Amino acid sequence: QVELEESGGGLVQPGGSLRLSCAGSPRIFRTYPMHWYRQAPGEQRKLVAGITSGGVTEYADSVKGRFTIERDNPRTVMYLQMNNLESEDTAIYYCHAEGDTEELWGQGTQVTVSS
């Protein structure tokens, strides 16, 4: 059963914008902190941004001021608004949720920044 599903990836030129979405089950959005991670070719998966169920956010230094994480708990969707994209942002982006006894991952969505 897929409990987290990303969408919104694609090809964009440097300086462009994309908005990623992560849809999930209601039980996740009630209490779980959620995150966006990314993994570039040949690199480890890294935290991009996180948000608590109450809306407290955190960001990797590399995306501060360019990316915004949001969640709509009633609609059970989390977003990552990505502006002023750079080639270094090219990666597979994963949705992640962390409960007390489980860790959930989406299947990922590819973001490619290239002219």
Secondary structure in CASP SS format (residue, H / E / C, confidence):
PFRMAT SS
TARGET T0000
AUTHOR 0000-0000-0000
METHOD secondary structure of the structure
MODEL  1
Q C 1.00
V C 1.00
E C 1.00
L E 1.00
E E 1.00
E E 1.00
S E 1.00
G C 1.00
G C 1.00
G E 1.00
L E 1.00
V E 1.00
Q C 1.00
P C 1.00
G C 1.00
G C 1.00
S C 1.00
L E 1.00
R E 1.00
L E 1.00
S E 1.00
C E 1.00
A E 1.00
G E 1.00
S C 1.00
P H 1.00
R H 1.00
I H 1.00
F H 1.00
R H 1.00
T H 1.00
Y C 1.00
P C 1.00
M E 1.00
H E 1.00
W E 1.00
Y E 1.00
R E 1.00
Q E 1.00
A C 1.00
P C 1.00
G C 1.00
E C 1.00
Q C 1.00
R C 1.00
K E 1.00
L E 1.00
V E 1.00
A E 1.00
G E 1.00
I E 1.00
T C 1.00
S C 1.00
G C 1.00
G C 1.00
V C 1.00
T E 1.00
E E 1.00
Y E 1.00
A C 1.00
D C 1.00
S C 1.00
V C 1.00
K C 1.00
G C 1.00
R C 1.00
F E 1.00
T E 1.00
I E 1.00
E E 1.00
R E 1.00
D E 1.00
N C 1.00
P C 1.00
R C 1.00
T C 1.00
V E 1.00
M E 1.00
Y E 1.00
L E 1.00
Q E 1.00
M E 1.00
N C 1.00
N C 1.00
L C 1.00
E C 1.00
S H 1.00
E H 1.00
D H 1.00
T C 1.00
A E 1.00
I E 1.00
Y E 1.00
Y E 1.00
C E 1.00
H E 1.00
A E 1.00
E E 1.00
G C 1.00
D C 1.00
T C 1.00
E C 1.00
E E 1.00
L E 1.00
W E 1.00
G C 1.00
Q C 1.00
G C 1.00
T E 1.00
Q E 1.00
V E 1.00
T E 1.00
V E 1.00
S C 1.00
S C 1.00
END
